[in-house]
Structures are given as C-alpha cells and as structure tokens.
Amino acid sequence: MSNAEQPTPQLYASREPIFPRRVSGKFRSLKWVIMIITLGIYYVTPWIRWDRGPELPDQAVLIDLANRRFFFFWIEIWPHEFYFVAGLLIMAGLGLFLFTSALGRVWCGYACPQTVWTDLFILVERWVEGDRNARLRLHRQKKWDFAKFRLRMTKWVLWLLIALATGGAWVFYFADAPTLLWNLVTGAAHPVAYTTMLVLTATTFFFGGFAREQICIYACPWPRIQAAMMDEDTLTVGYREWRGEPRGKHRKAEGAEQLGDCIDCMACVNVCPMGIDIRNGQQLECITCALCIDACDDMMAKIGKPRGLIDYLALSDETRERGGQPPRSVWTHIFRLRTIMYTTLWSLVGVGLVFALFIRPDIEMTVAPVRNPTFVTLSDGSIRNTYDVRLLNKHGESRPFRITLKGDPTLRVQLEGTPYETVDVPANEMLLQRVYVVAPKGSAPANDERTEFRFWVEDLTNGDRASHDTVFNGRAN
C-alpha cells in the first residue's frame, strides 16, 4: 500500500460515556450514607433558625454580605476577624492532606461535591432508564423513537430539578431563606440571585449529568497533587495480582488449577464510575471509591474464593503477602509519622482558633488621627488634635460607651455632637465617632512636639474595656 493510500491517523478519540452497573456492599452502603448526610446538610442548613435577639437575623448559618458579617449558630464573625476563615481553610487543607496520606483519595471517592452529585444523577438515571445493560442499549440506539425521547426527557427534567434545587440552596445561605424564597417565586428577588441560581443550575446539570468523570480527570488539580501526599504505607484501593494472575475462567479443564483467583469477569470494571480497570495498577483516574471491592468480593463469594482480591492495601505489604504472611494492621499504616504530623498541625490550628474565639472581646476600638491638618491652634492658644474613633459593639443590644484617655493629665477629651464623654453604640454595629483632644495653653505638651497617650473605651453596662495607643501632635505655647 502506498503512502497516499494509508489511512490518516486520528489524533482525537471521542469520549465513550460510562454507565456503571449497580453494586451492593459495605462501601456502596457507606457512600449512600455519606451522600444522604452531605446533601441533607447542604439543603437543610439554610432553613435552621437560631434566636439571636430582636435586632439580629434568626438564620443559623448566614453570610450577610450587606452588613459584612458571617453568622454560624452562636458565632458571629466580623470582617476584621477574617483570620477565623483563613484558619478554617488551613484546617481543611491539612485535613485533606491527612486523609490522602492515610487512605488515598478517600475524599474524592466519598465526599467531594462532584462525586456526591454525580452519584445522585446516576441514581436517577438508573431509576429512569434501567441498569447498565438497558442504558447501554438506549445509548447505542441511533433512532430517537417515542420511548427513547420519553426516557431521556424524564431523566433530564429530574436532573434539572436537582440542579435547580442545588443553585437555589446556595443563594439561601446569603439571605433570609423564607423571605428570599418568596421573592424568588414572586419575581421580586435581586437579579444577582437569579443569575447565581442560573449559573449553578447549569453547571450542576452539566457536571453531574454529562461531564462526570471528565471533571475529576481534566478539571480537578488534586489527582496531580495527591502523589506528593502518598507513600508506600498509604492504604489505597489495589489489586493483588500475585493472587489473581494468571486470569481465566475456572472451568473443569486441564490446567485450570494453575489459574489465579481472578476469573476475568469484568465486574470491577463495570461498576467503576471512572471506567478504569483497577487490575492495571494505580491510575490517576482512580478516586478510591472502593465499589470495585464490593463487586469483586461478591464475585469471590459466588465462586467460593476468599474476599480481598481487590482491597484497601499498602505497597509496603506486597513483599509480606507474596511470601504468604498476613499484611500489617490497618492502624499501623494509619498512625505513622506523616499522619501524626498532619494530625498534630491540624489540631494545633483548631485549638488556636477555639482559643481565639473565646478570648476575643465583645467591644473593640480603632483610632485614626486626622492628618489634614495635623493639629489646630485655637484662638485661646490651646492645641487641638482630631481623631476618628471607631467603636464596635458585638452585643445584641445598644450599649453606652465612655471614651477617656490616660497619659498627660492636661489633655482633655471632647466628643463631637455631645458635651459628654459617653456615646450610645447600636447593637451589632460599628459607630464612627469624631473625638477632639485639647491641650490648654501652657500645658505639659508644650515641652514636646509629640506626646504619647492612650484612648480608653468602657462599656458602662458590664465594665468591659478596650484601649488604643496614639500620639498628640503640636506644641502648646
């Protein structure tokens, strides 16, 4: 055949959809439990009420962007306390490192949102179109008859309703859920709410219904990072090829007794949501969901072979098992130097956040000297400095705050808008109060251009105090 007659090689292969077969077992049951818990938390949490008083929202978990606060049951986080959010993100990262080091991509296989919603979409697909063989036949059917159209439309409508509930639940975290729901239904909600719901509905519908494993393989960076978190003692899903090979059907024939335990039934491949063959070794696509373990254990029970041909195992145990010795204890693999280090760091961050949460004050103040001008000389020869004092009242009721200073005894405090040293700060608000500090003519500050002193604010209701150091500028001649 001449070069001109040779076929042009194809550089692109279209994706073959994956239709996992239904499987039963302890890992599949665990995935159902985790899916119900995680989806329940996501959908129900915005509707939980929490009484904080008459002037505060009663939604247990609320991200109040308008007032720049985050409410989580009895905890209230202000913008300047973002370090709490940063600490939680650090704990999430360390937790991911810990679980990956101990059990591989267990997060991806059980609790990742992409996995959870894909499981839910596959459940709907199986309920509408049937198990694997029925879905394969429908996929390969080129003609769109009434039956195929009805099944596909039913499935897509159910997917769309799930996706809409997903996008709707997300926006409820940012506003009072009952009020927002009524506004969404009546068309009175802000356009941002509709836009956010539309985007999240479309992405959930596409990611969970059509993209599925491609999000894990191509869009998620974690498969490329996980290798740095794992070592030879990490427990992950694997195939005991020294026990399963050579593969073959266990028929009553000459040489059958020389075959391994694997009968090449493809059950592990047919149940895999990623469409891979775990018998080919560790692969980037594997999310450690362990459904192949359930499928293989079921098949081993049917042919009278011991379970564990596919199982959670560590590479460091391979030599022992090849020699006929049992693997080391699971806890030996989990509690080792790397996982102990991650656990210690995770715990230290958590303890630090809890400690910071309990010692944070209920009142705070910040002081910003007005620099233009730095000071003013009044007609009687006294010097006046101006300060913008921000008073934060974290209580659920209005409180009277008294502002005083300590330092040079000749300095005097004057509050703009009132002849008194006391100002009422509304509940759960920050009040900007302009404060004047005056040095009379001939007073002590005349000896220096800058005089250090300290502002004090006292909550007259319970006696809590806060302070801030600053300086007085100018020379009182």
Backbone hydrogen bonds, N-H to C=O, Kabsch-Sander energy under -0.5 kcal/mol:
donor,donor_aa,acceptor,acceptor_aa,energy
5,E,2,S,-0.7
6,Q,2,S,-0.8
6,Q,3,N,-0.6
11,L,9,P,-0.5
21,R,270,N,-2.6
29,S,25,G,-2.3
30,L,26,K,-2.0
31,K,27,F,-2.2
32,W,28,R,-1.9
33,V,29,S,-2.3
34,I,30,L,-2.5
35,M,31,K,-2.4
36,I,32,W,-2.4
37,I,33,V,-2.4
38,T,34,I,-2.8
39,L,35,M,-2.4
40,G,36,I,-2.1
41,I,37,I,-2.6
42,Y,38,T,-2.3
43,Y,39,L,-2.7
44,V,40,G,-2.4
45,T,41,I,-1.8
47,W,44,V,-2.2
48,I,45,T,-1.7
50,W,58,D,-3.3
52,R,50,W,-0.6
56,L,53,G,-1.0
60,A,48,I,-2.8
62,L,60,A,-0.5
62,L,71,F,-2.3
63,I,173,Y,-3.1
64,D,62,L,-0.9
64,D,69,R,-2.3
65,L,63,I,-1.4
69,R,64,D,-2.4
70,F,77,I,-2.3
71,F,62,L,-3.2
72,F,75,I,-3.0
73,F,60,A,-3.5
75,I,72,F,-2.7
77,I,70,F,-3.0
81,E,78,W,-1.9
82,F,79,P,-1.0
84,F,81,E,-2.0
86,A,82,F,-2.4
87,G,83,Y,-2.4
88,L,84,F,-2.1
89,L,85,V,-2.2
90,I,86,A,-2.2
91,M,87,G,-2.4
92,A,88,L,-2.3
93,G,89,L,-2.3
94,L,90,I,-2.7
95,G,91,M,-2.6
96,L,92,A,-2.1
97,F,93,G,-2.2
98,L,94,L,-2.6
99,F,95,G,-2.6
100,T,96,L,-2.2
101,S,97,F,-2.4
102,A,98,L,-1.9
103,L,99,F,-3.3
104,G,100,T,-1.8
106,V,104,G,-1.7
109,G,105,R,-1.9
110,Y,106,V,-1.4
111,A,107,W,-1.8
112,C,107,W,-1.8
116,V,112,C,-2.7
117,W,113,P,-2.6
118,T,114,Q,-1.9
119,D,115,T,-2.5
120,L,116,V,-1.9
121,F,117,W,-2.5
122,I,118,T,-2.6
123,L,119,D,-2.2
124,V,120,L,-2.0
125,E,121,F,-2.5
126,R,122,I,-2.8
127,W,123,L,-2.1
128,V,124,V,-2.1
129,E,125,E,-2.9
130,G,126,R,-1.6
135,R,131,D,-2.2
136,L,132,R,-2.5
137,R,133,N,-2.3
138,L,134,A,-2.0
139,H,135,R,-2.2
140,R,136,L,-2.4
141,Q,137,R,-1.0
142,K,140,R,-0.7
145,D,143,K,-1.3
149,F,145,D,-2.3
150,R,146,F,-2.7
151,L,147,A,-2.4
152,R,148,K,-2.6
153,M,149,F,-2.5
154,T,150,R,-2.2
155,K,151,L,-2.3
156,W,152,R,-2.8
157,V,153,M,-2.4
158,L,154,T,-2.1
159,W,155,K,-2.5
160,L,156,W,-2.6
161,L,157,V,-2.2
162,I,158,L,-2.1
163,A,159,W,-2.7
164,L,160,L,-2.6
165,A,161,L,-2.3
166,T,162,I,-1.9
167,G,163,A,-2.5
168,G,164,L,-2.6
169,A,165,A,-2.4
170,W,166,T,-1.5
171,V,167,G,-1.5
172,F,168,G,-1.2
173,Y,170,W,-1.4
174,F,171,V,-1.6
175,A,172,F,-0.6
180,L,176,D,-2.9
181,L,177,A,-2.6
182,W,178,P,-1.9
183,N,179,T,-2.2
184,L,180,L,-2.7
185,V,181,L,-2.2
186,T,182,W,-2.3
187,G,183,N,-0.9
188,A,183,N,-1.9
189,A,183,N,-1.4
193,A,190,H,-1.2
194,Y,190,H,-1.3
195,T,191,P,-2.7
196,T,192,V,-2.7
197,M,193,A,-2.2
198,L,194,Y,-2.4
199,V,195,T,-2.5
200,L,196,T,-2.6
201,T,197,M,-2.6
202,A,198,L,-2.3
203,T,199,V,-2.5
204,T,200,L,-2.4
205,F,201,T,-2.3
206,F,202,A,-2.2
207,F,203,T,-3.2
208,G,204,T,-2.3
209,G,205,F,-1.2
210,F,206,F,-2.2
211,A,206,F,-2.8
212,R,207,F,-2.7
214,Q,211,A,-2.6
215,I,212,R,-1.3
216,C,212,R,-0.8
217,I,213,E,-2.1
218,Y,214,Q,-2.9
219,A,214,Q,-0.9
219,A,215,I,-0.8
220,C,215,I,-2.2
224,R,221,P,-1.2
225,I,221,P,-0.9
225,I,222,W,-0.9
226,Q,222,W,-2.5
228,A,225,I,-1.7
229,M,225,I,-0.5
229,M,226,Q,-1.3
230,M,226,Q,-1.0
234,T,231,D,-1.6
235,L,102,A,-2.0
236,T,234,T,-0.6
236,T,313,L,-2.2
238,G,311,D,-2.5
240,R,309,L,-2.8
241,E,239,Y,-1.8
243,R,240,R,-1.5
244,G,240,R,-2.0
245,E,241,E,-2.2
248,G,262,C,-1.5
251,R,249,K,-2.1
253,A,251,R,-2.0
256,A,253,A,-1.9
258,Q,255,G,-1.5
259,L,256,A,-1.6
260,G,246,P,-3.3
261,D,243,R,-2.0
262,C,244,G,-0.9
270,N,266,M,-2.4
271,V,267,A,-1.3
272,C,269,V,-0.7
275,G,272,C,-0.9
278,I,276,I,-0.7
280,N,277,D,-2.1
281,G,278,I,-1.6
286,C,283,Q,-1.1
294,D,290,A,-1.4
295,A,291,L,-2.2
296,C,292,C,-2.4
297,D,293,I,-2.9
298,D,294,D,-2.0
299,M,295,A,-1.8
300,M,296,C,-2.8
301,A,297,D,-2.1
302,K,298,D,-1.4
303,I,299,M,-1.6
304,G,300,M,-0.6
305,K,300,M,-3.0
311,D,238,G,-2.1
313,L,236,T,-2.7
313,L,311,D,-0.6
316,S,232,E,-2.3
317,D,314,A,-1.5
318,E,315,L,-1.5
321,E,317,D,-2.5
322,R,318,E,-2.6
323,G,319,T,-1.4
324,G,321,E,-1.5
325,Q,320,R,-2.6
332,T,329,S,-0.5
333,H,329,S,-1.1
333,H,330,V,-0.5
334,I,330,V,-1.9
335,F,331,W,-2.7
336,R,334,I,-1.3
340,I,336,R,-2.8
341,M,337,L,-2.3
342,Y,338,R,-2.3
343,T,339,T,-2.6
344,T,340,I,-2.4
345,L,341,M,-2.4
346,W,342,Y,-2.7
347,S,343,T,-2.5
348,L,344,T,-2.5
349,V,345,L,-2.2
350,G,346,W,-2.1
351,V,347,S,-3.0
352,G,348,L,-2.4
353,L,349,V,-2.2
354,V,350,G,-2.3
355,F,351,V,-2.6
356,A,352,G,-2.5
357,L,353,L,-2.1
358,F,354,V,-1.9
359,I,355,F,-1.7
360,R,356,A,-0.9
364,E,392,L,-1.5
366,T,390,R,-1.7
368,A,388,D,-2.0
370,V,386,T,-2.9
371,R,369,P,-0.6
376,V,384,R,-2.3
378,L,376,V,-0.7
378,L,382,S,-2.8
381,G,378,L,-1.9
383,I,439,A,-2.5
384,R,376,V,-2.8
385,N,437,V,-2.7
387,Y,435,V,-2.7
388,D,368,A,-2.6
389,V,387,Y,-0.7
389,V,433,Q,-2.8
390,R,366,T,-2.7
390,R,388,D,-0.5
391,L,389,V,-0.6
391,L,431,L,-2.8
392,L,364,E,-3.0
392,L,390,R,-0.5
393,N,391,L,-0.6
393,N,429,E,-2.4
394,K,362,D,-2.5
394,K,392,L,-0.6
399,R,425,V,-2.1
401,F,399,R,-0.5
401,F,423,V,-3.1
402,R,458,E,-2.3
403,I,421,E,-2.8
404,T,402,R,-0.5
404,T,456,W,-2.7
406,K,454,R,-2.4
411,L,408,D,-1.3
412,R,438,V,-2.1
414,Q,436,Y,-2.9
416,E,434,R,-2.4
418,T,415,L,-1.4
423,V,401,F,-2.7
425,V,399,R,-2.9
425,V,423,V,-0.5
428,N,395,H,-1.6
429,E,393,N,-0.8
429,E,426,P,-1.0
431,L,391,L,-2.9
431,L,429,E,-0.5
433,Q,389,V,-3.2
433,Q,431,L,-0.7
435,V,387,Y,-3.0
436,Y,414,Q,-3.5
437,V,385,N,-2.4
438,V,412,R,-2.4
439,A,383,I,-3.0
443,S,440,P,-1.7
446,A,443,S,-1.9
447,N,444,A,-2.2
448,D,445,P,-1.6
451,T,472,F,-2.8
453,F,470,T,-2.1
454,R,406,K,-2.5
455,F,468,H,-2.8
456,W,404,T,-3.1
457,V,466,A,-2.7
458,E,402,R,-2.1
459,D,464,D,-3.3
460,L,400,P,-2.4
460,L,458,E,-0.8
463,G,459,D,-2.8
466,A,457,V,-2.1
468,H,455,F,-1.9
470,T,453,F,-2.4
472,F,451,T,-3.3
474,G,449,E,-2.3
476,A,474,G,-0.5
477,N,475,R,-1.1
